[in-house]
Amino acid sequence: MTHASPSPDDDALLPLDAVRERSAPGGPARARGGAVRSGRTSRVVRAAGTARTAGVAEPVRGVPKPAAELPVARVVVDTPLPHLDRLFDYLVPAPLDATAVPGVRVRVRFAGKLVDGFLLERAESTEHEGRLTRLERVVSAEPVLTPEIVALARAVADHYAGTMADVLRLAVPPRHARVEAEAPAPVPTDPAQPVGAGPGPWADYPEGETFLAALAKGGSPRAVWTALPGTGEGGPGWPEAVAVAVRETLRGGRGALVVLPDGKDVALLDAALRDVLEPGAHVALTADLGPAERYRRWLRVARGQVRVAAGTRGAAFAPVRDLGLAIIWDDGDDLHSERLAPYPHAREVLALRAHRARAGLLIGGYARTAEATQLIAAGWAGPIVAARGTVRTRAPRVRPAGEDAELARDEAARAARLPSLAWRTLRAGLESGPVLVQVPRRGYLPALACQSCRAPARCGHCGGPFALRAGHVAPYCRWCGRIAGEWRCPSCGGARVRAQVVGARRTAEELGRAFPSVPVRTSGRDGVLATVGAGRALVVATPGAEPVPEGGYAAAVLLDGWALLGRPDLRAAEETLRRWMNAAALLRPSAELVVLADSSLAAVQALLRWDPVTHAERELADRTELGFPPAVKMATLTGSPAAVREMLGEMTLPPEAQVLGPVPVAAPKGDQVRERAMVRIARGSGSALAAALKGAAGVRSARKAPEVVKVCIDPLDVI
C-alpha cells in the first residue's frame, strides 16, 4: 500500500485549537489522537484547558476542569473521508462526566467545525502529549451503541473496504428527542416464556427437529434451509417455521433477529410471531413505520425490553441482546444489498455477526444462492432439505410452453401472448379460485421499436428510449420526458412504432379482454397488493410483488421467460429460478403452473423437478471454473477513466490479485463517461484485497482527489 507524502493542506483537517508538532518523516503511525494522520508524520495534541507538569494535568483558569476519572473520550467522528477512519481522543470536561458514557452521541470540534460522533470508550490517558480538544456536548444521554455493534461495524467496514462512520449511519437510526424523552418501559427481569410447543413445520424436514433442539439448549447451529412450497388456508408455511425457530431460541435463553426482503414479508412474519410469543415480546422494524415509530421500537431493542426483532436489511444491525439466532429469508433478493456505502449485504453482515457473537444462523428460501451453497461446501453450515417424496406432494405441477408453442385461437388470448396451454390452465384455475400471471416487466409498454425495421425507438433530443404509459397517449422519452409527436425512425423513416417489451399494465388490459367476466388485479411498482381473497380473480404481478392468496392460487402462468433468462448478468439463471419459485410457492399443492420458456434450459429443468439444490451446486461449480464470486473475492472500481486508472496505478495489490479492465460502463443520465475495473483474488486473500483498496482510497482522500472512485466488494452486478 502506498501513501501520499505529507502536505501542508492536511493541517486544514485538524481541530483549530490543536498545537501541532511534526516528527521525523516515516515515524510510527498513531492509532488515536485529536488529529493524527495514519501512516504519515505524527502530530502531538495537548489537552485543551490543561497544562502538563511531569505528566500531571493541572487546570487552567477559566477553562472547565477535566473529569476526575477516565478524562479521555475516544470518539468515532462522522466523516466519510477514508483516511480519517479511526478513533480520535478528546477531553471530557467535568460537567459532562456523568453523561459522557460509551455509546452516546456527542458533538465535537473537528477541522474547525462542529460535527457529530459517537463516544466509544473512556480512558485514563492518551497516547499523545500536549493538548486535546474537549467534547463540546453530549447530544443525548441515551447509549445507542453497544460494544457488540461497535465491533460488528468495524468488521463490516474492514470487510467491505469502507469506513466505520458509513456503517454506523446504517446501523443507528436518526435520533428523535421526543421519543427518547418518553418514559421507558421496565426491562423484564423474568421474561415470559414463549407459547406453544412441538416442531410445527420443521417436522417435514429430517434435520428440522435436531436444529430446534440445538436452539432450545442455547446452542448456535448454522444451516441453509430450502423451504417447502405450497400455500394453505393459513398462508405460506415459512413464516410459521421461522416463528417456531425464534420460539425455541427464546426457550434457550437467548435473543433472535430476523431480516426479510420487504415490508410484505415482515407483516407475514409479524403475524406468525404473535401466535407463538407473548404480546409485546417482539418488534417489527420497517421504513414505512415513519422515523419516530421506528426509532421508538429500535430503542426498545437497545434497552433490552424485547429480545426479538424482525425487519428489512437495516435490522441486521439491531442491538438484540445476547443474540442466539440470526435468520435471513430469501437471501438472493437484491433488496438485501445496501445501496449506500460501503454496500454491505445483509447475509454477510449476519454471518459476521453470528460468528462474532457465537450465535446460530439460518439462511432460508425456496431457492438457494451460490453463496449459501458455498457455506455448505466449506462446512461452515449444514443443509436442511425435505425428502423428495414430501417435495413432490407439495410442489405445483410445472409444464413448460416454449416460444414456438401454438397460440390460443381466441383473438384476445393471442393478443395477451398466451399459448393455448396457458389459456386452458388459467381458464380451468378460475373455476376454483384466483390465478396468477407473473410479468417480468412493469409499466404499459416500457420499450418501443420502429414497426418497419424493428430498430429501437429513441428520443432525438437525448437518445433515451421511448415508452407508452397507456393505450391512448403519445409515446414519451423515459429520460427527458419529451413527447414523441413528430418522431421519425432515423434508419428507415417510418413513423409507426410497435411494442418491443410488454409491461404488466398492458398485460392486465389484454387479459381483461380475454376474460371479460373476471376481475383483474394488478400488483407492482405503482402499488403492491399484500393479499387477495379466495374468489375468482386474475392477478397480474411483477416478480416480488405477488400478493399472498387466501388458500393459495389455483393456477399460474409465468410469462416471457426470455426477458429474465436473457439478461446479461452473472446471476441471471439463479435470479430467474428464485423469482419463479417464489411465485410458484404461492400455489396450492399440485396446482398447475405454466412457464413460457425453453424446457431444455437448466433453470426451467430445476423448476420442473423443483430441485433448486442441484441447480445451485452446478451454478457454484460453473463460477468456480470461471473464477467468479463466490468462488473468489471480487471488487469493482467505478468512476471516471482517469480516476480509475490513477487508483489502479497507486494500489499495492497482493501478488495473486488479477485486474480485469477497466472497460466503459453505462453512465447515469447526464453523467460523464465512466469506466469500471474488476479485481479478483482467492477467497482466503479477501482481507488483503479490502485493505489494499481501503488504503488506496485513503491516499486519494488525503490528497483531496477531485473525483471519487466507487469501491464495491462482491457486487451483485458483476457482468
C-alpha positions in Angstrom: 0.0 0.0 0.0 1.3 3.4 -0.9 0.9 6.6 1.0 0.9 10.3 -0.1 3.7 12.5 1.2 2.8 15.0 4.0 1.2 18.2 2.7 0.5 21.4 4.5 -3.1 21.1 3.2 -3.5 18.2 5.6 -3.4 20.6 8.5 -6.8 22.1 7.4 -8.3 18.8 8.7 -7.1 19.4 12.3 -9.0 21.0 15.1 -8.2 24.7 15.2 -7.1 24.8 18.8 -4.7 21.9 18.5 -1.0 22.5 18.8 0.7 20.5 16.1 4.3 19.3 16.1 5.8 17.3 13.3 8.0 14.3 13.9 10.6 12.9 11.6 9.3 11.6 8.3 8.4 8.0 8.4 7.7 8.0 12.1 5.3 5.5 13.6 1.6 5.8 12.8 -0.7 6.8 15.7 -3.8 4.8 16.2 -5.6 7.6 18.1 -5.3 11.3 18.7 -7.1 14.5 18.3 -5.9 14.8 14.7 -3.0 12.4 13.9 -2.7 11.0 10.4 -2.3 7.3 9.9 0.9 6.4 8.0 2.3 10.0 7.9 4.2 12.3 10.2 2.8 12.3 13.7 1.1 15.3 15.4 1.1 16.0 19.1 -2.1 17.2 20.5 -2.3 18.7 24.0 -5.5 18.5 26.2 -7.2 21.9 25.8 -7.5 23.6 29.1 -4.7 21.7 30.8 -1.0 22.1 31.4 1.1 19.0 31.9 3.8 19.1 34.5 5.7 15.9 35.0 2.8 14.0 33.4 0.1 15.5 35.7 -2.6 17.7 34.2 -3.4 20.9 36.0 -6.4 23.0 35.4 -6.1 26.4 33.5 -8.1 29.3 34.9 -11.4 30.0 33.0 -11.4 26.5 31.4 -13.6 23.7 32.7 -11.8 21.1 34.6 -11.4 17.6 33.1 -13.2 14.7 34.5 -11.6 13.3 37.6 -11.6 9.7 36.3 -11.2 8.5 32.7 -10.8 12.0 31.3 -10.2 10.9 27.7 -13.0 10.1 25.4 -12.4 8.1 22.3 -14.7 9.2 19.5 -15.6 8.0 16.0 -16.3 11.2 14.1 -19.0 11.3 11.4 -16.8 11.9 8.4 -16.8 10.0 5.1 -13.1 10.5 4.5 -11.3 7.1 4.4 -8.0 8.5 5.7 -9.8 9.6 8.9 -11.3 6.2 9.6 -10.1 5.7 13.2 -10.8 6.9 16.7 -9.9 10.4 17.9 -9.2 11.3 21.5 -11.0 14.2 23.2 -11.0 15.6 26.7 -14.1 15.0 28.8 -14.9 18.2 30.8 -16.1 17.6 34.4 -19.6 18.8 33.7 -20.1 16.1 31.1 -18.5 13.3 33.2 -21.9 11.7 34.1 -23.4 11.7 30.7 -20.4 11.0 28.5 -20.7 7.3 28.7 -19.7 4.8 26.0 -22.3 4.5 23.2 -23.8 8.1 23.4 -24.0 10.6 20.6 -21.6 13.6 21.0 -20.7 16.8 19.2 -17.0 17.6 18.8 -15.0 20.2 17.0 -13.2 18.7 14.0 -11.5 20.5 11.2 -12.8 23.8 12.6 -16.4 22.6 12.5 -18.8 21.1 15.0 -19.6 17.6 13.8 -21.5 14.6 15.2 -19.8 11.5 16.5 -20.2 8.5 18.9 -18.3 8.1 22.1 -17.0 4.6 22.1 -14.9 4.4 25.2 -13.4 6.3 28.1 -9.7 6.1 29.0 -7.4 7.2 31.8 -4.7 8.6 29.4 -4.0 9.4 25.8 -1.0 8.4 23.7 -0.5 12.0 22.8 1.5 14.6 24.7 0.1 18.1 24.7 -3.4 19.4 24.2 -6.6 17.6 23.5 -9.7 19.2 22.2 -12.6 18.9 24.6 -16.0 17.4 23.9 -18.4 20.2 23.0 -21.5 18.4 24.3 -23.3 15.1 24.8 -26.2 15.2 22.4 -28.2 12.6 24.3 -27.5 10.6 27.4 -29.1 7.5 25.7 -26.4 4.9 24.9 -27.3 3.8 21.3 -24.2 1.8 20.6 -23.3 -1.5 22.3 -19.8 -3.0 22.3 -21.1 -5.8 20.1 -22.5 -3.4 17.4 -19.3 -1.3 17.6 -17.2 -4.4 16.9 -19.6 -5.5 14.2 -19.5 -2.1 12.5 -15.7 -2.2 12.5 -15.7 -5.7 11.0 -18.2 -4.8 8.3 -16.2 -1.7 7.4 -13.0 -3.7 7.0 -14.7 -6.4 5.1 -16.1 -4.0 2.5 -13.2 -1.6 2.4 -15.4 1.1 3.9 -15.4 3.4 6.8 -16.8 2.8 10.2 -18.7 6.1 10.1 -20.6 5.0 7.0 -21.5 1.7 8.6 -22.8 3.4 11.8 -25.1 5.6 9.6 -26.7 2.3 8.5 -26.7 0.7 12.0 -28.1 3.5 14.1 -31.3 5.3 13.1 -31.6 9.1 13.4 -32.4 10.4 16.8 -35.8 11.7 17.9 -35.6 13.6 21.1 -39.3 13.4 21.8 -39.2 9.6 21.6 -36.2 9.4 23.9 -38.0 11.6 26.4 -40.9 9.2 26.7 -41.0 7.1 29.9 -39.3 3.8 29.0 -41.0 0.5 29.8 -39.2 -1.5 32.5 -36.8 -4.2 31.4 -38.3 -7.6 32.3 -36.2 -9.4 34.9 -38.0 -12.7 34.2 -39.1 -12.7 30.5 -42.3 -14.6 29.8 -41.8 -18.0 28.1 -43.0 -18.5 24.5 -46.3 -20.0 23.8 -46.8 -23.5 22.3 -44.6 -26.5 21.7 -43.7 -29.0 19.1 -41.7 -28.8 15.9 -44.5 -27.4 13.7 -43.5 -27.2 10.1 -40.0 -28.4 10.9 -41.4 -31.9 11.3 -41.4 -32.1 7.5 -37.6 -31.9 7.4 -35.3 -34.8 8.6 -32.9 -32.3 10.2 -35.6 -29.9 11.5 -36.1 -31.2 15.0 -32.4 -31.5 15.6 -32.0 -27.9 14.6 -34.7 -26.8 17.0 -33.3 -28.9 19.8 -29.9 -27.2 19.5 -31.6 -23.8 19.7 -33.6 -24.8 22.8 -30.4 -25.8 24.5 -28.8 -22.4 23.9 -26.6 -23.7 21.0 -25.6 -22.0 17.8 -26.4 -24.2 14.8 -25.8 -22.8 11.3 -28.0 -24.1 8.5 -29.1 -23.3 4.9 -32.8 -24.1 4.7 -34.6 -25.0 1.5 -38.2 -24.3 2.3 -41.1 -26.4 1.0 -43.5 -24.8 -1.4 -47.3 -24.6 -1.1 -49.8 -22.1 0.4 -52.7 -23.4 2.5 -55.5 -21.8 4.4 -53.1 -20.0 6.8 -50.8 -18.7 4.0 -47.2 -19.7 3.2 -45.6 -22.1 5.6 -42.2 -20.3 6.0 -43.4 -17.6 8.5 -44.7 -20.2 10.9 -41.4 -22.2 10.6 -39.3 -19.0 11.3 -41.5 -18.2 14.3 -41.0 -21.7 15.8 -37.3 -21.3 15.4 -37.4 -18.0 17.2 -39.6 -19.5 19.9 -37.1 -22.2 20.6 -34.2 -19.7 20.7 -36.0 -17.8 23.4 -36.5 -21.0 25.3 -32.8 -21.4 25.2 -32.5 -18.0 26.9 -31.1 -16.0 24.0 -32.5 -13.4 21.6 -33.3 -13.7 17.9 -33.1 -11.4 14.9 -34.8 -11.9 11.5 -34.1 -10.0 8.3 -36.5 -10.1 5.4 -36.6 -8.5 1.9 -39.6 -6.2 2.2 -42.4 -5.0 4.4 -44.8 -7.6 3.0 -42.7 -10.4 4.3 -42.2 -8.6 7.6 -46.0 -8.4 8.0 -46.4 -12.1 7.4 -43.7 -12.9 10.0 -45.1 -10.4 12.4 -48.5 -12.2 12.4 -46.8 -15.6 12.9 -44.7 -14.3 15.8 -47.9 -13.1 17.5 -49.1 -16.7 17.6 -46.0 -18.0 19.5 -44.8 -15.1 21.6 -46.4 -13.1 24.4 -47.8 -9.6 23.4 -45.0 -7.1 23.2 -42.2 -9.7 23.1 -41.0 -8.6 19.6 -40.8 -5.6 17.4 -41.0 -5.2 13.6 -38.7 -2.6 12.1 -39.5 -1.3 8.6 -39.1 2.1 6.9 -42.8 2.6 6.3 -43.3 3.0 10.1 -42.0 6.5 10.0 -38.9 7.8 11.7 -40.4 8.3 15.1 -42.1 5.0 15.5 -39.2 3.1 14.0 -36.8 4.8 16.5 -39.2 4.0 19.3 -39.2 0.3 18.5 -35.5 0.3 17.9 -35.0 1.8 21.4 -37.0 -1.0 22.9 -34.5 -3.4 21.4 -31.5 -1.3 22.5 -32.8 -1.0 26.1 -33.4 -4.8 26.4 -37.1 -4.5 26.6 -37.6 -7.0 23.8 -35.4 -9.9 22.7 -36.8 -10.4 19.2 -36.5 -8.0 16.3 -37.7 -8.6 12.7 -37.3 -6.1 9.8 -35.7 -5.3 6.5 -32.0 -5.1 5.8 -31.3 -2.2 8.2 -32.4 -4.6 11.1 -29.3 -6.6 10.6 -27.6 -4.2 13.0 -30.5 -4.1 15.6 -28.8 -4.4 19.0 -30.6 -7.6 20.2 -29.1 -8.6 23.5 -27.4 -12.0 23.8 -28.1 -12.9 20.2 -28.7 -16.6 19.8 -30.1 -16.9 16.3 -29.9 -14.7 13.2 -32.2 -15.5 10.3 -32.3 -14.2 6.8 -35.1 -15.1 4.4 -34.7 -15.2 0.6 -31.0 -14.1 0.7 -30.9 -13.9 -3.1 -33.3 -10.9 -3.2 -31.4 -7.8 -4.2 -33.3 -5.8 -1.6 -30.9 -7.3 0.9 -28.0 -5.4 -0.7 -27.5 -1.9 0.7 -27.5 0.9 -1.8 -25.3 3.2 0.4 -21.5 2.8 1.1 -19.9 0.5 1.8 -22.7 -1.5 0.2 -22.9 -4.5 2.6 -25.2 -7.4 2.0 -27.4 -8.4 4.9 -26.4 -12.1 4.6 -22.7 -11.2 5.0 -23.5 -8.9 7.9 -25.5 -11.6 9.7 -22.8 -14.2 9.0 -20.1 -11.9 10.5 -22.4 -11.2 13.5 -23.3 -14.8 14.1 -19.6 -15.7 14.0 -18.5 -13.0 16.4 -21.5 -13.5 18.8 -21.3 -17.3 18.6 -24.9 -17.3 17.6 -26.8 -19.6 15.2 -27.5 -18.6 11.6 -30.4 -19.7 9.4 -30.4 -18.8 5.7 -33.7 -19.7 4.2 -35.6 -19.5 0.9 -37.4 -21.6 -1.7 -34.4 -21.3 -4.0 -30.8 -21.4 -3.0 -28.0 -19.0 -3.8 -24.5 -19.9 -4.8 -23.2 -18.0 -1.8 -25.3 -20.2 0.6 -24.1 -23.3 -1.3 -20.5 -22.1 -0.8 -21.1 -22.0 3.0 -22.3 -25.7 2.9 -19.4 -26.7 0.7 -16.9 -25.1 3.1 -18.5 -27.0 6.1 -19.5 -23.7 7.8 -23.2 -24.5 7.6 -25.3 -27.6 7.1 -28.3 -28.2 4.8 -32.0 -28.5 5.9 -33.9 -30.1 3.0 -37.1 -32.1 2.9 -37.3 -35.6 1.5 -38.1 -35.9 -2.2 -41.4 -37.6 -1.5 -42.5 -34.7 0.6 -41.4 -32.2 -2.0 -43.4 -33.9 -4.7 -46.6 -33.7 -2.7 -46.2 -30.0 -2.0 -44.8 -28.7 -5.3 -47.0 -27.5 -8.2 -47.2 -29.4 -11.5 -45.0 -27.4 -13.8 -45.5 -27.5 -17.6 -43.2 -25.5 -20.0 -44.5 -23.8 -23.1 -41.8 -22.7 -25.4 -42.0 -19.6 -27.6 -42.9 -21.7 -30.6 -45.9 -23.2 -28.9 -49.3 -22.9 -30.6 -51.0 -19.6 -29.7 -54.6 -19.8 -28.5 -57.2 -19.4 -31.2 -59.0 -16.7 -29.2 -58.1 -13.3 -30.6 -57.9 -11.7 -27.1 -55.8 -14.5 -25.7 -53.4 -14.3 -28.7 -53.0 -10.5 -28.0 -52.1 -11.3 -24.4 -49.3 -13.6 -25.7 -50.9 -16.7 -24.2 -50.2 -20.1 -25.7 -53.1 -22.5 -25.8 -51.7 -24.4 -22.8 -51.6 -21.2 -20.7 -55.1 -20.2 -21.8 -56.5 -23.6 -20.8 -54.7 -23.5 -17.5 -55.9 -20.1 -16.5 -59.5 -20.9 -17.6 -59.5 -24.1 -15.5 -58.0 -22.4 -12.5 -60.5 -19.6 -12.5 -63.2 -22.2 -11.8 -61.9 -22.8 -8.3 -60.2 -19.6 -7.2 -57.7 -16.8 -8.1 -55.0 -17.3 -10.7 -51.6 -15.6 -11.0 -49.9 -14.2 -14.1 -46.3 -13.1 -13.5 -44.9 -10.5 -15.9 -41.2 -9.6 -15.7 -41.7 -6.0 -16.8 -43.6 -3.2 -15.1 -45.5 -0.4 -16.8 -47.5 -0.5 -20.0 -45.2 -0.6 -23.0 -41.7 0.2 -21.5 -39.8 -0.2 -24.7 -40.8 0.6 -28.3 -39.3 -0.1 -31.7 -39.9 1.0 -35.3 -42.7 -1.0 -36.8 -41.0 -1.3 -40.1 -37.3 -2.0 -39.4 -37.6 -3.0 -35.7 -34.9 -0.5 -34.7 -35.3 0.7 -31.1 -37.3 4.0 -31.0 -35.2 6.7 -29.3 -35.5 10.3 -28.4 -33.9 12.7 -30.9 -33.0 15.1 -28.1 -31.3 12.9 -25.5 -31.1 9.4 -27.1 -33.4 7.9 -24.4 -35.8 5.1 -25.0 -39.4 5.8 -25.9 -42.3 4.2 -23.9 -46.1 4.3 -23.6 -47.9 5.0 -20.3 -51.3 3.9 -21.7 -53.1 2.9 -24.9 -54.4 6.3 -26.0 -51.5 8.6 -25.3 -48.4 9.6 -27.4 -45.0 7.9 -26.7 -42.7 9.8 -24.4 -39.0 9.7 -23.6 -38.2 7.8 -20.4 -35.1 10.1 -19.8 -36.1 13.6 -20.6 -39.9 13.2 -20.7 -40.4 14.8 -24.2 -43.4 13.7 -26.2 -42.6 11.9 -29.5 -45.1 13.9 -31.5 -43.2 14.2 -34.8 -40.8 11.2 -34.4 -39.4 9.5 -37.5 -37.2 6.4 -37.5 -33.6 7.6 -38.4 -33.0 4.2 -40.1 -36.0 3.8 -42.4 -38.0 7.0 -42.0 -41.0 5.1 -40.6 -43.4 6.9 -38.2 -45.2 4.0 -36.5 -44.0 2.1 -33.5 -44.6 -1.4 -32.1 -44.1 -2.9 -28.7 -40.6 -4.2 -28.0 -41.4 -5.2 -24.5 -44.9 -5.5 -22.9 -45.4 -4.5 -19.3 -47.7 -5.6 -16.5 -50.3 -3.0 -17.0 -50.7 -3.7 -20.8 -50.8 -7.4 -20.0 -53.6 -6.8 -17.4 -55.5 -4.8 -20.0 -55.3 -7.6 -22.6 -56.2 -10.3 -20.1 -59.2 -8.3 -19.1 -60.4 -8.6 -22.7 -59.6 -12.3 -22.8 -61.5 -13.0 -19.6 -64.2 -10.3 -19.7 -66.2 -11.6 -16.7 -63.3 -12.0 -14.3 -61.9 -9.1 -12.1 -58.3 -8.2 -12.9 -56.0 -7.1 -10.0 -52.5 -5.7 -10.6 -49.6 -5.6 -8.2 -46.3 -3.9 -8.9 -44.3 -0.7 -8.6 -47.4 1.5 -8.7 -49.0 -0.4 -5.9 -48.2 -3.7 -4.2 -51.1 -5.8 -3.0 -50.4 -7.7 0.2 -53.2 -10.3 -0.1 -56.0 -11.4 -2.4 -59.2 -13.3 -1.4 -60.2 -16.8 -2.3 -62.7 -15.7 -5.0 -62.2 -15.8 -8.8 -59.7 -13.2 -9.9 -56.9 -12.6 -12.4 -53.8 -11.3 -10.5 -51.1 -9.7 -12.7 -47.9 -9.0 -10.8 -44.3 -8.3 -11.4 -41.7 -10.5 -9.7 -41.6 -10.0 -6.0 -44.9 -8.2 -5.9 -47.1 -11.3 -5.9 -49.9 -10.9 -3.3 -50.4 -13.8 -0.9 -53.7 -15.6 -1.8 -56.2 -16.9 0.7 -55.8 -20.6 0.4 -53.3 -20.4 -2.5 -53.6 -19.8 -6.2 -55.5 -22.3 -8.3 -53.1 -21.9 -11.2 -50.4 -19.6 -12.5 -48.6 -18.6 -15.7 -45.1 -17.2 -15.8 -44.8 -15.0 -19.0 -41.8 -14.0 -21.0 -39.2 -16.2 -19.5 -36.7 -15.0 -22.1 -36.8 -11.5 -20.5 -35.4 -12.9 -17.3 -33.1 -15.5 -18.6 -31.7 -13.3 -21.4 -30.3 -10.6 -19.2 -26.5 -10.0 -19.4 -26.0 -10.8 -15.8 -23.8 -13.4 -14.0 -26.8 -14.2 -11.7 -29.5 -14.3 -14.5 -30.3 -18.0 -14.2 -30.1 -18.1 -10.4 -32.3 -15.0 -10.1 -34.8 -16.2 -12.7 -35.2 -19.5 -10.8 -35.6 -17.6 -7.5 -38.4 -15.4 -8.9 -40.2 -18.3 -10.5 -40.0 -20.4 -7.3 -41.2 -17.6 -5.1 -44.3 -17.2 -7.3 -44.8 -20.9 -7.7 -44.7 -21.5 -3.9 -47.9 -19.4 -3.6 -49.8 -22.1 -5.5 -51.9 -24.8 -3.9 -50.2 -28.2 -3.7 -50.3 -29.9 -7.1 -51.8 -26.9 -8.8 -50.9 -26.3 -12.4 -48.1 -23.9 -13.4 -47.2 -22.9 -16.9 -43.8 -21.3 -17.6 -43.2 -19.7 -21.0 -39.6 -20.7 -21.6 -37.5 -23.3 -23.3 -37.7 -26.6 -21.4 -34.1 -27.5 -22.2 -32.7 -24.7 -20.1 -31.2 -25.6 -16.7 -33.3 -23.1 -14.8 -36.5 -24.5 -16.4 -35.4 -28.1 -15.6 -34.8 -27.1 -12.0 -38.3 -25.7 -11.8 -39.8 -28.7 -13.4 -38.2 -31.0 -10.9 -38.4 -28.5 -8.0 -34.7 -29.0 -7.4 -33.0 -25.7 -6.5 -30.2 -27.5 -4.7 -28.7 -29.2 -7.8 -29.1 -26.0 -9.8 -27.2 -24.1 -7.1 -24.4 -26.7 -6.9 -24.0 -26.5 -10.7 -24.0 -22.7 -10.6 -21.3 -22.7 -7.9 -19.2 -25.2 -9.9 -19.5 -23.1 -13.1 -18.5 -20.0 -11.2 -15.6 -21.8 -9.6 -14.3 -22.9 -13.0 -14.7 -19.3 -14.4 -13.3 -17.5 -11.4 -16.4 -15.6 -10.3 -17.9 -15.0 -6.9 -18.5 -16.6 -4.5 -15.7 -18.9 -5.5 -13.3 -15.9 -5.4 -13.4 -12.5 -3.9 -14.0 -9.7 -6.4 -14.1 -5.9 -6.1 -15.1 -3.3 -8.7 -13.8 0.2 -9.1 -16.1 2.6 -10.9 -15.5 6.2 -11.8 -14.1 8.4 -14.5 -11.5 6.8 -16.7 -8.7 9.0 -15.3 -9.7 8.3 -11.6 -10.0 4.6 -12.0 -6.6 4.3 -13.8 -5.0 6.5 -11.2 -6.3 4.4 -8.3 -5.2 1.2 -10.0 -1.7 2.6 -10.5 -1.4 3.7 -6.9 -2.6 0.4 -5.3 -0.2 -2.2 -3.9 -2.3 -5.3 -4.5 -1.4 -8.8 -3.3 0.7 -10.6 -5.9 -2.0 -13.1 -6.7 -4.6 -10.4 -7.5 -5.8 -10.2 -11.1 -7.0 -6.9 -12.6 -9.7 -7.1 -15.3 -10.3 -3.9 -17.3 -11.1 -1.1 -17.0 -13.9 -1.1 -19.5 -16.6 1.5 -20.3 -19.9 1.1 -18.4 -23.3 2.7 -18.8 -23.4 6.1 -17.0 -26.4 7.6 -15.3 -28.5 10.1 -17.4 -26.5 13.3 -17.9 -23.4 11.9 -16.2 -19.9 11.8 -17.6 -18.3 8.7 -19.2 -17.5 6.1 -16.6 -15.3 3.0 -16.6 -15.1 0.0 -14.3 -12.2 -2.2 -13.4 -12.5 -5.6 -11.6 -10.0 -7.1 -9.2 -10.3 -10.7 -8.2 -8.4 -12.8 -5.8 -8.6 -16.1 -3.9 -11.2 -16.1 -1.1 -8.5 -16.6 1.5 -6.9 -13.3 0.5 -10.1 -11.2 0.6 -9.0 -9.3 3.7 -5.7 -8.3 2.0 -7.6 -7.1 -1.1 -10.0 -5.0 1.1 -7.0 -3.5 3.0 -5.3 -2.5 -0.3 -8.5 -0.9 -1.6 -9.1 1.0 1.6 -5.5 2.2 1.7 -5.7 3.5 -1.9 -9.0 5.2 -1.2 -7.4 6.8 1.9 -4.5 8.1 -0.1 -6.8 9.7 -2.6 -8.9 11.2 0.2 -5.9 12.7 2.0 -4.7 14.1 -1.3 -8.2 15.6 -1.9 -8.6 14.0 -5.2 -11.4 15.7 -7.0 -13.1 12.6 -8.4 -14.5 9.8 -6.3 -14.0 6.1 -7.2 -16.8 3.8 -6.1 -15.4 0.7 -4.5 -17.7 -2.3 -4.1 -16.7 -5.7 -2.9 -18.6 -8.7 -4.2 -21.2 -6.6 -6.1 -24.4 -8.1 -7.3 -23.9 -6.8 -10.9 -20.6 -8.4 -11.8 -21.4 -8.6 -15.5 
